[in-house]
Amino acid sequence: MKQIKFEVQGKVIGKARPRVTRNGNTYTPARTRLYENAIRDAFIKAGGDKLSGTLHVDYEAVTGIQASATKRDRARRLSGQELSTSKPDIDNIEKALLDALNGVAYADDASVVSVRALKGRYELEPRLIVRVREIDPEEVAEIHGWMWGI
């Protein structure tokens, strides 16, 4: 089964709500569009080809440590004793990621049947770590079997 792993360097940005102009036209804010383009570029740079069939996406949003953090806070965060609960929300990160890969990693994000997400780990540099892979029904049961009482 094919898989692609890639990273998007820099601060992780969630999908912003669509905006509406005075004359009723909707648009995606520029910051969101730029981040989605960065996701697409990182996928392509990693040698990403279009995947087919049912897909699983793993991703981790790594939060950077603020320059103003004390030495004690910095040490706690780097050691994993503290997790980030800052914005963006995990569902907005997922929406930006899946929308960005539409038409590039897969024909439509409807083919993504399983997602595993993590947010909260601190490192010196923020980034989004992503793996997109083809998955068969047995693997879905292994990953999510606890939901079905398996």
MODELLER restraints for C-alpha pairs under 7 A, 6 or more apart:
rsr = mdl.restraints
at = mdl.atoms
rsr.add(forms.Gaussian(group=physical.xy_distance, feature=features.Distance(at['CA:1:A'], at['CA:134:A']), mean=5.62, stdev=0.5))
rsr.add(forms.Gaussian(group=physical.xy_distance, feature=features.Distance(at['CA:2:A'], at['CA:133:A']), mean=5.77, stdev=0.5))
rsr.add(forms.Gaussian(group=physical.xy_distance, feature=features.Distance(at['CA:2:A'], at['CA:134:A']), mean=5.76, stdev=0.5))
rsr.add(forms.Gaussian(group=physical.xy_distance, feature=features.Distance(at['CA:3:A'], at['CA:131:A']), mean=6.89, stdev=0.5))
rsr.add(forms.Gaussian(group=physical.xy_distance, feature=features.Distance(at['CA:3:A'], at['CA:132:A']), mean=5.57, stdev=0.5))
rsr.add(forms.Gaussian(group=physical.xy_distance, feature=features.Distance(at['CA:3:A'], at['CA:133:A']), mean=4.00, stdev=0.5))
rsr.add(forms.Gaussian(group=physical.xy_distance, feature=features.Distance(at['CA:3:A'], at['CA:134:A']), mean=6.41, stdev=0.5))
rsr.add(forms.Gaussian(group=physical.xy_distance, feature=features.Distance(at['CA:4:A'], at['CA:48:A']), mean=6.01, stdev=0.5))
rsr.add(forms.Gaussian(group=physical.xy_distance, feature=features.Distance(at['CA:4:A'], at['CA:131:A']), mean=5.58, stdev=0.5))
rsr.add(forms.Gaussian(group=physical.xy_distance, feature=features.Distance(at['CA:4:A'], at['CA:132:A']), mean=5.37, stdev=0.5))
rsr.add(forms.Gaussian(group=physical.xy_distance, feature=features.Distance(at['CA:4:A'], at['CA:133:A']), mean=6.36, stdev=0.5))
rsr.add(forms.Gaussian(group=physical.xy_distance, feature=features.Distance(at['CA:5:A'], at['CA:130:A']), mean=5.64, stdev=0.5))
rsr.add(forms.Gaussian(group=physical.xy_distance, feature=features.Distance(at['CA:5:A'], at['CA:131:A']), mean=4.22, stdev=0.5))
rsr.add(forms.Gaussian(group=physical.xy_distance, feature=features.Distance(at['CA:5:A'], at['CA:132:A']), mean=6.51, stdev=0.5))
rsr.add(forms.Gaussian(group=physical.xy_distance, feature=features.Distance(at['CA:6:A'], at['CA:42:A']), mean=6.40, stdev=0.5))
rsr.add(forms.Gaussian(group=physical.xy_distance, feature=features.Distance(at['CA:6:A'], at['CA:43:A']), mean=6.05, stdev=0.5))
rsr.add(forms.Gaussian(group=physical.xy_distance, feature=features.Distance(at['CA:6:A'], at['CA:46:A']), mean=5.93, stdev=0.5))
rsr.add(forms.Gaussian(group=physical.xy_distance, feature=features.Distance(at['CA:6:A'], at['CA:129:A']), mean=6.14, stdev=0.5))
rsr.add(forms.Gaussian(group=physical.xy_distance, feature=features.Distance(at['CA:6:A'], at['CA:130:A']), mean=5.42, stdev=0.5))
rsr.add(forms.Gaussian(group=physical.xy_distance, feature=features.Distance(at['CA:6:A'], at['CA:131:A']), mean=6.49, stdev=0.5))
rsr.add(forms.Gaussian(group=physical.xy_distance, feature=features.Distance(at['CA:7:A'], at['CA:42:A']), mean=6.52, stdev=0.5))
rsr.add(forms.Gaussian(group=physical.xy_distance, feature=features.Distance(at['CA:7:A'], at['CA:127:A']), mean=6.74, stdev=0.5))
rsr.add(forms.Gaussian(group=physical.xy_distance, feature=features.Distance(at['CA:7:A'], at['CA:128:A']), mean=5.53, stdev=0.5))
rsr.add(forms.Gaussian(group=physical.xy_distance, feature=features.Distance(at['CA:7:A'], at['CA:129:A']), mean=4.51, stdev=0.5))
rsr.add(forms.Gaussian(group=physical.xy_distance, feature=features.Distance(at['CA:7:A'], at['CA:130:A']), mean=6.04, stdev=0.5))
rsr.add(forms.Gaussian(group=physical.xy_distance, feature=features.Distance(at['CA:8:A'], at['CA:38:A']), mean=6.87, stdev=0.5))
rsr.add(forms.Gaussian(group=physical.xy_distance, feature=features.Distance(at['CA:8:A'], at['CA:39:A']), mean=6.07, stdev=0.5))
rsr.add(forms.Gaussian(group=physical.xy_distance, feature=features.Distance(at['CA:8:A'], at['CA:42:A']), mean=5.98, stdev=0.5))
rsr.add(forms.Gaussian(group=physical.xy_distance, feature=features.Distance(at['CA:8:A'], at['CA:127:A']), mean=5.52, stdev=0.5))
rsr.add(forms.Gaussian(group=physical.xy_distance, feature=features.Distance(at['CA:8:A'], at['CA:128:A']), mean=5.04, stdev=0.5))
rsr.add(forms.Gaussian(group=physical.xy_distance, feature=features.Distance(at['CA:8:A'], at['CA:129:A']), mean=6.59, stdev=0.5))
rsr.add(forms.Gaussian(group=physical.xy_distance, feature=features.Distance(at['CA:9:A'], at['CA:126:A']), mean=6.63, stdev=0.5))
rsr.add(forms.Gaussian(group=physical.xy_distance, feature=features.Distance(at['CA:9:A'], at['CA:127:A']), mean=4.52, stdev=0.5))
rsr.add(forms.Gaussian(group=physical.xy_distance, feature=features.Distance(at['CA:9:A'], at['CA:128:A']), mean=6.61, stdev=0.5))
rsr.add(forms.Gaussian(group=physical.xy_distance, feature=features.Distance(at['CA:10:A'], at['CA:125:A']), mean=6.99, stdev=0.5))
rsr.add(forms.Gaussian(group=physical.xy_distance, feature=features.Distance(at['CA:10:A'], at['CA:126:A']), mean=5.18, stdev=0.5))
rsr.add(forms.Gaussian(group=physical.xy_distance, feature=features.Distance(at['CA:10:A'], at['CA:127:A']), mean=5.03, stdev=0.5))
rsr.add(forms.Gaussian(group=physical.xy_distance, feature=features.Distance(at['CA:11:A'], at['CA:126:A']), mean=5.17, stdev=0.5))
rsr.add(forms.Gaussian(group=physical.xy_distance, feature=features.Distance(at['CA:11:A'], at['CA:127:A']), mean=5.92, stdev=0.5))
rsr.add(forms.Gaussian(group=physical.xy_distance, feature=features.Distance(at['CA:12:A'], at['CA:61:A']), mean=6.51, stdev=0.5))
rsr.add(forms.Gaussian(group=physical.xy_distance, feature=features.Distance(at['CA:12:A'], at['CA:126:A']), mean=6.92, stdev=0.5))
rsr.add(forms.Gaussian(group=physical.xy_distance, feature=features.Distance(at['CA:12:A'], at['CA:127:A']), mean=6.04, stdev=0.5))
rsr.add(forms.Gaussian(group=physical.xy_distance, feature=features.Distance(at['CA:12:A'], at['CA:128:A']), mean=6.21, stdev=0.5))
rsr.add(forms.Gaussian(group=physical.xy_distance, feature=features.Distance(at['CA:13:A'], at['CA:35:A']), mean=6.74, stdev=0.5))
rsr.add(forms.Gaussian(group=physical.xy_distance, feature=features.Distance(at['CA:13:A'], at['CA:88:A']), mean=6.29, stdev=0.5))
rsr.add(forms.Gaussian(group=physical.xy_distance, feature=features.Distance(at['CA:13:A'], at['CA:93:A']), mean=6.40, stdev=0.5))
rsr.add(forms.Gaussian(group=physical.xy_distance, feature=features.Distance(at['CA:14:A'], at['CA:88:A']), mean=5.34, stdev=0.5))
rsr.add(forms.Gaussian(group=physical.xy_distance, feature=features.Distance(at['CA:14:A'], at['CA:89:A']), mean=6.91, stdev=0.5))
rsr.add(forms.Gaussian(group=physical.xy_distance, feature=features.Distance(at['CA:14:A'], at['CA:92:A']), mean=4.47, stdev=0.5))
rsr.add(forms.Gaussian(group=physical.xy_distance, feature=features.Distance(at['CA:14:A'], at['CA:93:A']), mean=4.14, stdev=0.5))
rsr.add(forms.Gaussian(group=physical.xy_distance, feature=features.Distance(at['CA:14:A'], at['CA:96:A']), mean=5.81, stdev=0.5))
rsr.add(forms.Gaussian(group=physical.xy_distance, feature=features.Distance(at['CA:15:A'], at['CA:32:A']), mean=5.82, stdev=0.5))
rsr.add(forms.Gaussian(group=physical.xy_distance, feature=features.Distance(at['CA:15:A'], at['CA:92:A']), mean=4.92, stdev=0.5))
rsr.add(forms.Gaussian(group=physical.xy_distance, feature=features.Distance(at['CA:15:A'], at['CA:93:A']), mean=6.17, stdev=0.5))
rsr.add(forms.Gaussian(group=physical.xy_distance, feature=features.Distance(at['CA:15:A'], at['CA:95:A']), mean=5.98, stdev=0.5))
rsr.add(forms.Gaussian(group=physical.xy_distance, feature=features.Distance(at['CA:15:A'], at['CA:96:A']), mean=4.63, stdev=0.5))
rsr.add(forms.Gaussian(group=physical.xy_distance, feature=features.Distance(at['CA:16:A'], at['CA:29:A']), mean=6.87, stdev=0.5))
rsr.add(forms.Gaussian(group=physical.xy_distance, feature=features.Distance(at['CA:16:A'], at['CA:32:A']), mean=6.22, stdev=0.5))
rsr.add(forms.Gaussian(group=physical.xy_distance, feature=features.Distance(at['CA:18:A'], at['CA:26:A']), mean=6.25, stdev=0.5))
rsr.add(forms.Gaussian(group=physical.xy_distance, feature=features.Distance(at['CA:18:A'], at['CA:27:A']), mean=5.56, stdev=0.5))
rsr.add(forms.Gaussian(group=physical.xy_distance, feature=features.Distance(at['CA:18:A'], at['CA:28:A']), mean=4.89, stdev=0.5))
rsr.add(forms.Gaussian(group=physical.xy_distance, feature=features.Distance(at['CA:18:A'], at['CA:29:A']), mean=6.73, stdev=0.5))
rsr.add(forms.Gaussian(group=physical.xy_distance, feature=features.Distance(at['CA:19:A'], at['CA:26:A']), mean=5.44, stdev=0.5))
rsr.add(forms.Gaussian(group=physical.xy_distance, feature=features.Distance(at['CA:19:A'], at['CA:27:A']), mean=5.38, stdev=0.5))
rsr.add(forms.Gaussian(group=physical.xy_distance, feature=features.Distance(at['CA:19:A'], at['CA:28:A']), mean=6.26, stdev=0.5))
rsr.add(forms.Gaussian(group=physical.xy_distance, feature=features.Distance(at['CA:19:A'], at['CA:29:A']), mean=6.76, stdev=0.5))
rsr.add(forms.Gaussian(group=physical.xy_distance, feature=features.Distance(at['CA:20:A'], at['CA:26:A']), mean=4.37, stdev=0.5))
rsr.add(forms.Gaussian(group=physical.xy_distance, feature=features.Distance(at['CA:20:A'], at['CA:27:A']), mean=6.46, stdev=0.5))
rsr.add(forms.Gaussian(group=physical.xy_distance, feature=features.Distance(at['CA:36:A'], at['CA:96:A']), mean=6.31, stdev=0.5))
rsr.add(forms.Gaussian(group=physical.xy_distance, feature=features.Distance(at['CA:36:A'], at['CA:97:A']), mean=6.92, stdev=0.5))
rsr.add(forms.Gaussian(group=physical.xy_distance, feature=features.Distance(at['CA:36:A'], at['CA:100:A']), mean=4.73, stdev=0.5))
rsr.add(forms.Gaussian(group=physical.xy_distance, feature=features.Distance(at['CA:37:A'], at['CA:100:A']), mean=6.84, stdev=0.5))
rsr.add(forms.Gaussian(group=physical.xy_distance, feature=features.Distance(at['CA:39:A'], at['CA:97:A']), mean=6.98, stdev=0.5))
rsr.add(forms.Gaussian(group=physical.xy_distance, feature=features.Distance(at['CA:39:A'], at['CA:100:A']), mean=6.34, stdev=0.5))
rsr.add(forms.Gaussian(group=physical.xy_distance, feature=features.Distance(at['CA:40:A'], at['CA:100:A']), mean=6.00, stdev=0.5))
rsr.add(forms.Gaussian(group=physical.xy_distance, feature=features.Distance(at['CA:40:A'], at['CA:101:A']), mean=6.04, stdev=0.5))
rsr.add(forms.Gaussian(group=physical.xy_distance, feature=features.Distance(at['CA:48:A'], at['CA:105:A']), mean=6.77, stdev=0.5))
rsr.add(forms.Gaussian(group=physical.xy_distance, feature=features.Distance(at['CA:49:A'], at['CA:105:A']), mean=6.27, stdev=0.5))
rsr.add(forms.Gaussian(group=physical.xy_distance, feature=features.Distance(at['CA:50:A'], at['CA:104:A']), mean=6.04, stdev=0.5))
rsr.add(forms.Gaussian(group=physical.xy_distance, feature=features.Distance(at['CA:50:A'], at['CA:105:A']), mean=4.43, stdev=0.5))
rsr.add(forms.Gaussian(group=physical.xy_distance, feature=features.Distance(at['CA:50:A'], at['CA:106:A']), mean=5.18, stdev=0.5))
rsr.add(forms.Gaussian(group=physical.xy_distance, feature=features.Distance(at['CA:51:A'], at['CA:105:A']), mean=5.78, stdev=0.5))
rsr.add(forms.Gaussian(group=physical.xy_distance, feature=features.Distance(at['CA:51:A'], at['CA:106:A']), mean=5.33, stdev=0.5))
rsr.add(forms.Gaussian(group=physical.xy_distance, feature=features.Distance(at['CA:51:A'], at['CA:134:A']), mean=6.83, stdev=0.5))
rsr.add(forms.Gaussian(group=physical.xy_distance, feature=features.Distance(at['CA:52:A'], at['CA:106:A']), mean=6.41, stdev=0.5))
rsr.add(forms.Gaussian(group=physical.xy_distance, feature=features.Distance(at['CA:52:A'], at['CA:134:A']), mean=6.91, stdev=0.5))
rsr.add(forms.Gaussian(group=physical.xy_distance, feature=features.Distance(at['CA:53:A'], at['CA:111:A']), mean=6.66, stdev=0.5))
rsr.add(forms.Gaussian(group=physical.xy_distance, feature=features.Distance(at['CA:53:A'], at['CA:134:A']), mean=6.58, stdev=0.5))
rsr.add(forms.Gaussian(group=physical.xy_distance, feature=features.Distance(at['CA:54:A'], at['CA:111:A']), mean=5.19, stdev=0.5))
rsr.add(forms.Gaussian(group=physical.xy_distance, feature=features.Distance(at['CA:54:A'], at['CA:112:A']), mean=6.02, stdev=0.5))
rsr.add(forms.Gaussian(group=physical.xy_distance, feature=features.Distance(at['CA:54:A'], at['CA:113:A']), mean=6.22, stdev=0.5))
rsr.add(forms.Gaussian(group=physical.xy_distance, feature=features.Distance(at['CA:54:A'], at['CA:134:A']), mean=5.86, stdev=0.5))
rsr.add(forms.Gaussian(group=physical.xy_distance, feature=features.Distance(at['CA:54:A'], at['CA:135:A']), mean=5.76, stdev=0.5))
rsr.add(forms.Gaussian(group=physical.xy_distance, feature=features.Distance(at['CA:54:A'], at['CA:136:A']), mean=6.85, stdev=0.5))
rsr.add(forms.Gaussian(group=physical.xy_distance, feature=features.Distance(at['CA:55:A'], at['CA:111:A']), mean=5.92, stdev=0.5))
rsr.add(forms.Gaussian(group=physical.xy_distance, feature=features.Distance(at['CA:55:A'], at['CA:112:A']), mean=4.55, stdev=0.5))
rsr.add(forms.Gaussian(group=physical.xy_distance, feature=features.Distance(at['CA:55:A'], at['CA:113:A']), mean=5.85, stdev=0.5))
rsr.add(forms.Gaussian(group=physical.xy_distance, feature=features.Distance(at['CA:55:A'], at['CA:114:A']), mean=6.74, stdev=0.5))
rsr.add(forms.Gaussian(group=physical.xy_distance, feature=features.Distance(at['CA:55:A'], at['CA:132:A']), mean=6.97, stdev=0.5))
rsr.add(forms.Gaussian(group=physical.xy_distance, feature=features.Distance(at['CA:55:A'], at['CA:133:A']), mean=5.59, stdev=0.5))
rsr.add(forms.Gaussian(group=physical.xy_distance, feature=features.Distance(at['CA:55:A'], at['CA:134:A']), mean=4.48, stdev=0.5))
rsr.add(forms.Gaussian(group=physical.xy_distance, feature=features.Distance(at['CA:55:A'], at['CA:135:A']), mean=5.30, stdev=0.5))
rsr.add(forms.Gaussian(group=physical.xy_distance, feature=features.Distance(at['CA:56:A'], at['CA:112:A']), mean=5.76, stdev=0.5))
rsr.add(forms.Gaussian(group=physical.xy_distance, feature=features.Distance(at['CA:56:A'], at['CA:113:A']), mean=6.16, stdev=0.5))
rsr.add(forms.Gaussian(group=physical.xy_distance, feature=features.Distance(at['CA:56:A'], at['CA:114:A']), mean=4.67, stdev=0.5))
rsr.add(forms.Gaussian(group=physical.xy_distance, feature=features.Distance(at['CA:56:A'], at['CA:115:A']), mean=5.62, stdev=0.5))
rsr.add(forms.Gaussian(group=physical.xy_distance, feature=features.Distance(at['CA:56:A'], at['CA:132:A']), mean=5.92, stdev=0.5))
rsr.add(forms.Gaussian(group=physical.xy_distance, feature=features.Distance(at['CA:56:A'], at['CA:133:A']), mean=5.42, stdev=0.5))
rsr.add(forms.Gaussian(group=physical.xy_distance, feature=features.Distance(at['CA:56:A'], at['CA:134:A']), mean=6.22, stdev=0.5))
rsr.add(forms.Gaussian(group=physical.xy_distance, feature=features.Distance(at['CA:56:A'], at['CA:135:A']), mean=6.01, stdev=0.5))
rsr.add(forms.Gaussian(group=physical.xy_distance, feature=features.Distance(at['CA:57:A'], at['CA:114:A']), mean=6.44, stdev=0.5))
rsr.add(forms.Gaussian(group=physical.xy_distance, feature=features.Distance(at['CA:57:A'], at['CA:115:A']), mean=4.78, stdev=0.5))
rsr.add(forms.Gaussian(group=physical.xy_distance, feature=features.Distance(at['CA:57:A'], at['CA:116:A']), mean=6.37, stdev=0.5))
rsr.add(forms.Gaussian(group=physical.xy_distance, feature=features.Distance(at['CA:57:A'], at['CA:131:A']), mean=5.75, stdev=0.5))
rsr.add(forms.Gaussian(group=physical.xy_distance, feature=features.Distance(at['CA:57:A'], at['CA:132:A']), mean=4.58, stdev=0.5))
rsr.add(forms.Gaussian(group=physical.xy_distance, feature=features.Distance(at['CA:57:A'], at['CA:133:A']), mean=6.50, stdev=0.5))
rsr.add(forms.Gaussian(group=physical.xy_distance, feature=features.Distance(at['CA:58:A'], at['CA:115:A']), mean=5.82, stdev=0.5))
rsr.add(forms.Gaussian(group=physical.xy_distance, feature=features.Distance(at['CA:58:A'], at['CA:116:A']), mean=4.78, stdev=0.5))
rsr.add(forms.Gaussian(group=physical.xy_distance, feature=features.Distance(at['CA:58:A'], at['CA:117:A']), mean=5.87, stdev=0.5))
rsr.add(forms.Gaussian(group=physical.xy_distance, feature=features.Distance(at['CA:58:A'], at['CA:130:A']), mean=5.77, stdev=0.5))
rsr.add(forms.Gaussian(group=physical.xy_distance, feature=features.Distance(at['CA:58:A'], at['CA:131:A']), mean=5.14, stdev=0.5))
rsr.add(forms.Gaussian(group=physical.xy_distance, feature=features.Distance(at['CA:58:A'], at['CA:132:A']), mean=6.52, stdev=0.5))
rsr.add(forms.Gaussian(group=physical.xy_distance, feature=features.Distance(at['CA:59:A'], at['CA:116:A']), mean=6.56, stdev=0.5))
rsr.add(forms.Gaussian(group=physical.xy_distance, feature=features.Distance(at['CA:59:A'], at['CA:117:A']), mean=5.12, stdev=0.5))
rsr.add(forms.Gaussian(group=physical.xy_distance, feature=features.Distance(at['CA:59:A'], at['CA:118:A']), mean=6.44, stdev=0.5))
rsr.add(forms.Gaussian(group=physical.xy_distance, feature=features.Distance(at['CA:59:A'], at['CA:128:A']), mean=6.97, stdev=0.5))
rsr.add(forms.Gaussian(group=physical.xy_distance, feature=features.Distance(at['CA:59:A'], at['CA:129:A']), mean=5.41, stdev=0.5))
rsr.add(forms.Gaussian(group=physical.xy_distance, feature=features.Distance(at['CA:59:A'], at['CA:130:A']), mean=4.36, stdev=0.5))
rsr.add(forms.Gaussian(group=physical.xy_distance, feature=features.Distance(at['CA:59:A'], at['CA:131:A']), mean=6.31, stdev=0.5))
rsr.add(forms.Gaussian(group=physical.xy_distance, feature=features.Distance(at['CA:60:A'], at['CA:117:A']), mean=5.84, stdev=0.5))
rsr.add(forms.Gaussian(group=physical.xy_distance, feature=features.Distance(at['CA:60:A'], at['CA:118:A']), mean=4.64, stdev=0.5))
rsr.add(forms.Gaussian(group=physical.xy_distance, feature=features.Distance(at['CA:60:A'], at['CA:119:A']), mean=5.70, stdev=0.5))
rsr.add(forms.Gaussian(group=physical.xy_distance, feature=features.Distance(at['CA:60:A'], at['CA:128:A']), mean=5.77, stdev=0.5))
rsr.add(forms.Gaussian(group=physical.xy_distance, feature=features.Distance(at['CA:60:A'], at['CA:129:A']), mean=5.14, stdev=0.5))
rsr.add(forms.Gaussian(group=physical.xy_distance, feature=features.Distance(at['CA:60:A'], at['CA:130:A']), mean=6.65, stdev=0.5))
rsr.add(forms.Gaussian(group=physical.xy_distance, feature=features.Distance(at['CA:61:A'], at['CA:118:A']), mean=6.35, stdev=0.5))
rsr.add(forms.Gaussian(group=physical.xy_distance, feature=features.Distance(at['CA:61:A'], at['CA:119:A']), mean=4.84, stdev=0.5))
rsr.add(forms.Gaussian(group=physical.xy_distance, feature=features.Distance(at['CA:61:A'], at['CA:127:A']), mean=6.22, stdev=0.5))
rsr.add(forms.Gaussian(group=physical.xy_distance, feature=features.Distance(at['CA:61:A'], at['CA:128:A']), mean=4.69, stdev=0.5))
rsr.add(forms.Gaussian(group=physical.xy_distance, feature=features.Distance(at['CA:61:A'], at['CA:129:A']), mean=6.56, stdev=0.5))
rsr.add(forms.Gaussian(group=physical.xy_distance, feature=features.Distance(at['CA:62:A'], at['CA:119:A']), mean=6.38, stdev=0.5))
rsr.add(forms.Gaussian(group=physical.xy_distance, feature=features.Distance(at['CA:62:A'], at['CA:120:A']), mean=6.45, stdev=0.5))
rsr.add(forms.Gaussian(group=physical.xy_distance, feature=features.Distance(at['CA:62:A'], at['CA:121:A']), mean=5.36, stdev=0.5))
rsr.add(forms.Gaussian(group=physical.xy_distance, feature=features.Distance(at['CA:62:A'], at['CA:122:A']), mean=5.82, stdev=0.5))
rsr.add(forms.Gaussian(group=physical.xy_distance, feature=features.Distance(at['CA:62:A'], at['CA:123:A']), mean=6.65, stdev=0.5))
rsr.add(forms.Gaussian(group=physical.xy_distance, feature=features.Distance(at['CA:62:A'], at['CA:126:A']), mean=5.18, stdev=0.5))
rsr.add(forms.Gaussian(group=physical.xy_distance, feature=features.Distance(at['CA:62:A'], at['CA:127:A']), mean=5.26, stdev=0.5))
rsr.add(forms.Gaussian(group=physical.xy_distance, feature=features.Distance(at['CA:62:A'], at['CA:128:A']), mean=6.10, stdev=0.5))
rsr.add(forms.Gaussian(group=physical.xy_distance, feature=features.Distance(at['CA:63:A'], at['CA:84:A']), mean=6.83, stdev=0.5))
rsr.add(forms.Gaussian(group=physical.xy_distance, feature=features.Distance(at['CA:63:A'], at['CA:120:A']), mean=6.56, stdev=0.5))
rsr.add(forms.Gaussian(group=physical.xy_distance, feature=features.Distance(at['CA:63:A'], at['CA:121:A']), mean=6.16, stdev=0.5))
rsr.add(forms.Gaussian(group=physical.xy_distance, feature=features.Distance(at['CA:63:A'], at['CA:122:A']), mean=4.84, stdev=0.5))
rsr.add(forms.Gaussian(group=physical.xy_distance, feature=features.Distance(at['CA:63:A'], at['CA:123:A']), mean=6.30, stdev=0.5))
rsr.add(forms.Gaussian(group=physical.xy_distance, feature=features.Distance(at['CA:63:A'], at['CA:126:A']), mean=4.74, stdev=0.5))
rsr.add(forms.Gaussian(group=physical.xy_distance, feature=features.Distance(at['CA:63:A'], at['CA:127:A']), mean=6.98, stdev=0.5))
rsr.add(forms.Gaussian(group=physical.xy_distance, feature=features.Distance(at['CA:64:A'], at['CA:122:A']), mean=5.71, stdev=0.5))
rsr.add(forms.Gaussian(group=physical.xy_distance, feature=features.Distance(at['CA:64:A'], at['CA:123:A']), mean=5.31, stdev=0.5))
rsr.add(forms.Gaussian(group=physical.xy_distance, feature=features.Distance(at['CA:64:A'], at['CA:124:A']), mean=5.20, stdev=0.5))
rsr.add(forms.Gaussian(group=physical.xy_distance, feature=features.Distance(at['CA:64:A'], at['CA:125:A']), mean=4.83, stdev=0.5))
rsr.add(forms.Gaussian(group=physical.xy_distance, feature=features.Distance(at['CA:64:A'], at['CA:126:A']), mean=4.19, stdev=0.5))
rsr.add(forms.Gaussian(group=physical.xy_distance, feature=features.Distance(at['CA:65:A'], at['CA:74:A']), mean=6.88, stdev=0.5))
rsr.add(forms.Gaussian(group=physical.xy_distance, feature=features.Distance(at['CA:65:A'], at['CA:122:A']), mean=6.40, stdev=0.5))
rsr.add(forms.Gaussian(group=physical.xy_distance, feature=features.Distance(at['CA:65:A'], at['CA:123:A']), mean=6.36, stdev=0.5))
rsr.add(forms.Gaussian(group=physical.xy_distance, feature=features.Distance(at['CA:65:A'], at['CA:124:A']), mean=5.54, stdev=0.5))
rsr.add(forms.Gaussian(group=physical.xy_distance, feature=features.Distance(at['CA:76:A'], at['CA:82:A']), mean=5.94, stdev=0.5))
rsr.add(forms.Gaussian(group=physical.xy_distance, feature=features.Distance(at['CA:77:A'], at['CA:83:A']), mean=6.77, stdev=0.5))
rsr.add(forms.Gaussian(group=physical.xy_distance, feature=features.Distance(at['CA:77:A'], at['CA:122:A']), mean=5.66, stdev=0.5))
rsr.add(forms.Gaussian(group=physical.xy_distance, feature=features.Distance(at['CA:78:A'], at['CA:122:A']), mean=5.79, stdev=0.5))
rsr.add(forms.Gaussian(group=physical.xy_distance, feature=features.Distance(at['CA:78:A'], at['CA:123:A']), mean=5.97, stdev=0.5))
rsr.add(forms.Gaussian(group=physical.xy_distance, feature=features.Distance(at['CA:80:A'], at['CA:121:A']), mean=6.75, stdev=0.5))
rsr.add(forms.Gaussian(group=physical.xy_distance, feature=features.Distance(at['CA:83:A'], at['CA:120:A']), mean=4.60, stdev=0.5))
rsr.add(forms.Gaussian(group=physical.xy_distance, feature=features.Distance(at['CA:83:A'], at['CA:121:A']), mean=5.61, stdev=0.5))
rsr.add(forms.Gaussian(group=physical.xy_distance, feature=features.Distance(at['CA:83:A'], at['CA:122:A']), mean=6.89, stdev=0.5))
rsr.add(forms.Gaussian(group=physical.xy_distance, feature=features.Distance(at['CA:84:A'], at['CA:120:A']), mean=4.16, stdev=0.5))
rsr.add(forms.Gaussian(group=physical.xy_distance, feature=features.Distance(at['CA:84:A'], at['CA:121:A']), mean=6.40, stdev=0.5))
rsr.add(forms.Gaussian(group=physical.xy_distance, feature=features.Distance(at['CA:84:A'], at['CA:122:A']), mean=6.89, stdev=0.5))
rsr.add(forms.Gaussian(group=physical.xy_distance, feature=features.Distance(at['CA:85:A'], at['CA:120:A']), mean=6.27, stdev=0.5))
rsr.add(forms.Gaussian(group=physical.xy_distance, feature=features.Distance(at['CA:90:A'], at['CA:119:A']), mean=6.77, stdev=0.5))
rsr.add(forms.Gaussian(group=physical.xy_distance, feature=features.Distance(at['CA:98:A'], at['CA:109:A']), mean=6.17, stdev=0.5))
rsr.add(forms.Gaussian(group=physical.xy_distance, feature=features.Distance(at['CA:102:A'], at['CA:108:A']), mean=5.32, stdev=0.5))
rsr.add(forms.Gaussian(group=physical.xy_distance, feature=features.Distance(at['CA:102:A'], at['CA:109:A']), mean=5.82, stdev=0.5))
rsr.add(forms.Gaussian(group=physical.xy_distance, feature=features.Distance(at['CA:114:A'], at['CA:140:A']), mean=6.98, stdev=0.5))
